[in-house]
Amino acid sequence: QILYLKPPWTLANLLKCYKKHWMAVFGYVVPRSLLSSIECLYKHLCTDKPVDSSTMRVVLQEAKKLFHAFSSRSDYNGVLPRAYAEVNKLYQTLTEVSTTLVEQDLSEDIMVLSENAACEKMEATTPNLQNSEEKKLLPAFHVAQENRHQEIWSVLEGVWNTINLYSIEIFQKLDPNTVAVTAKSAFEEAFLGLQKLMAAVNDIHEGISR
């Protein structure tokens, strides 16, 4: 009777209702700090700004935070666990694709670096670059290295976040006093996912060692 916008809702309308009634209603159900998650979803999903893969991972993480927080109140007739599972599946798919792309880039970089090393050995005997040319090349090289570091950091952060989310699901299942959030299939999926993550982390560790 006192809703800011009456149904039927679009996603934008729904998020506006959350923001409008956050302090008076939703802030008493979930932590009030989660208003930032609502604002993040609105900013990236309800405006015309282009969304890249790293931004979409953030959006999916914020959505999962909200689902997890509201699960302490109710499973909403099974709707919430299903929604959480779908969003989690999207997040995993996006993370796997991003990881694969970065691994491909890294393998290409290793080949390029080894080729560069051979070239440097040859150039050591007959240097042919003037100081002015070297100064032009160095900034571009540093920018490329910085971008690569950011991509590697993004992959490691994705692995870390996924481990955290799976661990939360597993510990919830192991603790009988905690309200169940996901179905049995999601728990098994989380366990299998952790096995894959362990292998992925080992691969990353070996890569860093090399």
C-alpha positions in Angstrom: 0.0 0.0 0.0 2.9 2.4 0.5 5.3 1.2 -2.1 7.3 3.8 -4.0 6.6 2.1 -7.3 3.8 -0.4 -7.7 4.2 -3.7 -9.6 4.7 -5.0 -12.2 8.3 -4.0 -11.8 11.2 -3.8 -14.2 14.7 -4.5 -12.7 15.3 -0.7 -12.5 12.0 -0.2 -10.7 12.8 -2.9 -8.2 16.2 -1.5 -7.4 14.7 1.9 -7.0 12.2 0.5 -4.5 15.1 -1.1 -2.6 16.9 2.2 -2.4 13.8 4.1 -1.4 12.7 1.8 1.4 16.1 0.6 2.5 16.4 2.4 5.8 12.8 1.9 6.8 12.4 -1.7 5.7 15.2 -3.7 4.2 17.9 -2.3 6.6 16.1 -4.1 9.4 16.3 -7.4 7.6 19.9 -7.4 6.2 23.0 -5.3 7.1 22.5 -1.7 6.0 25.9 -1.6 4.5 24.5 -3.8 1.7 22.9 -0.7 0.2 26.2 -0.3 -1.7 25.4 -3.6 -3.4 22.0 -2.3 -4.6 23.7 0.9 -5.8 26.3 -1.2 -7.7 23.7 -3.3 -9.4 21.7 -0.2 -10.4 24.8 1.6 -11.7 25.9 -1.2 -13.9 22.7 -2.9 -15.0 20.2 0.0 -15.3 22.3 2.6 -17.1 23.7 2.8 -20.6 27.3 2.3 -19.5 29.1 -0.6 -21.3 30.0 -3.5 -19.0 33.2 -5.5 -19.4 33.9 -9.0 -18.0 35.7 -7.7 -14.8 32.8 -5.4 -14.0 30.3 -8.2 -14.6 32.2 -10.4 -12.1 31.8 -7.6 -9.5 28.1 -7.3 -10.3 27.5 -11.1 -9.9 29.5 -11.0 -6.6 27.3 -8.2 -5.3 24.1 -10.1 -6.3 25.4 -13.2 -4.5 26.0 -11.1 -1.4 22.4 -9.9 -1.4 21.0 -13.4 -1.9 23.2 -14.8 0.9 22.1 -12.0 3.3 18.3 -12.4 2.5 18.6 -16.2 2.9 18.9 -15.6 6.7 15.3 -14.5 6.6 13.7 -17.0 4.2 14.3 -19.2 1.2 11.3 -17.5 -0.4 9.6 -20.8 -1.4 12.8 -22.1 -3.0 13.1 -19.1 -5.4 16.2 -17.7 -3.6 18.4 -20.9 -3.7 17.5 -21.3 -7.4 18.4 -17.7 -8.2 21.7 -18.0 -6.2 22.6 -21.2 -8.1 22.0 -19.6 -11.5 24.0 -16.4 -10.6 26.8 -18.6 -9.2 26.9 -20.6 -12.4 27.2 -17.4 -14.4 30.0 -16.3 -12.2 31.9 -19.6 -12.5 31.5 -19.6 -16.3 32.8 -16.0 -16.6 35.7 -16.7 -14.3 36.6 -19.9 -16.2 36.5 -18.0 -19.5 38.6 -15.1 -18.2 41.1 -17.6 -16.7 41.4 -19.4 -20.0 42.0 -16.2 -21.9 44.6 -15.0 -19.4 46.4 -18.3 -19.5 46.5 -18.1 -23.3 47.9 -14.6 -23.1 50.5 -15.7 -20.5 51.7 -18.6 -22.7 52.0 -16.2 -25.6 53.9 -13.8 -23.4 56.3 -16.5 -22.3 57.0 -17.3 -26.0 57.5 -13.6 -26.8 59.8 -13.2 -23.7 62.0 -16.2 -24.8 62.2 -14.8 -28.3 63.1 -11.4 -26.9 65.8 -13.0 -24.7 67.4 -14.6 -27.8 67.2 -11.2 -29.6 68.8 -9.5 -26.7 71.8 -11.9 -26.8 72.3 -11.1 -30.4 71.9 -7.3 -29.9 74.4 -7.4 -27.0 77.2 -7.9 -29.5 76.0 -5.2 -32.0 73.8 -2.7 -30.2 71.7 -0.7 -32.7 69.2 1.3 -30.6 69.9 4.9 -29.9 69.1 6.4 -26.5 66.2 8.4 -27.9 64.5 5.2 -29.3 65.0 3.4 -26.0 63.2 6.2 -24.2 60.3 5.9 -26.5 60.0 2.1 -26.1 60.3 2.0 -22.3 57.0 3.7 -21.4 55.0 1.4 -23.8 56.7 -1.6 -22.2 55.9 -0.5 -18.7 52.2 0.1 -19.6 52.0 -3.4 -21.2 53.6 -4.9 -18.1 51.2 -3.0 -15.8 48.1 -4.2 -17.7 49.4 -7.8 -17.6 49.9 -7.5 -13.8 46.3 -6.3 -13.5 45.0 -9.2 -15.5 47.0 -11.7 -13.4 45.7 -10.1 -10.2 42.1 -10.4 -11.5 42.5 -14.1 -12.1 44.0 -14.7 -8.7 41.3 -12.6 -7.1 38.6 -14.6 -9.0 40.1 -17.9 -7.6 40.2 -16.5 -4.1 36.6 -15.2 -4.2 35.4 -18.5 -5.6 37.2 -20.5 -2.9 35.6 -18.2 -0.3 32.0 -18.7 -1.7 32.4 -22.4 -2.0 33.8 -22.6 1.6 30.8 -20.7 2.9 28.4 -23.1 1.2 30.3 -26.2 2.5 30.5 -24.9 6.1 26.8 -24.0 6.1 26.0 -27.6 5.1 28.3 -29.0 7.8 26.8 -26.8 10.5 23.4 -28.1 11.5 22.6 -24.8 13.3 22.9 -22.8 10.1 19.9 -22.3 7.8 20.3 -24.2 4.6 20.7 -22.0 1.6 21.5 -24.3 -1.3 20.2 -27.7 -2.5 22.2 -30.9 -2.2 23.3 -30.7 -5.9 24.7 -27.2 -5.3 26.7 -28.7 -2.3 28.1 -31.5 -4.5 28.9 -28.9 -7.3 30.7 -26.8 -4.7 32.8 -29.8 -3.6 33.7 -30.7 -7.2 34.4 -27.1 -8.0 36.9 -27.0 -5.1 38.8 -29.9 -6.6 39.1 -28.1 -9.9 40.2 -24.9 -8.1 42.9 -26.9 -6.2 44.3 -28.0 -9.6 44.0 -24.5 -11.0 45.9 -23.0 -8.0 48.6 -25.6 -8.4 49.0 -24.7 -12.0 49.2 -21.0 -11.1 51.8 -21.8 -8.4 53.9 -23.7 -10.9 53.6 -20.9 -13.4 54.7 -18.3 -10.9 57.6 -20.6 -9.9 58.7 -20.8 -13.5 
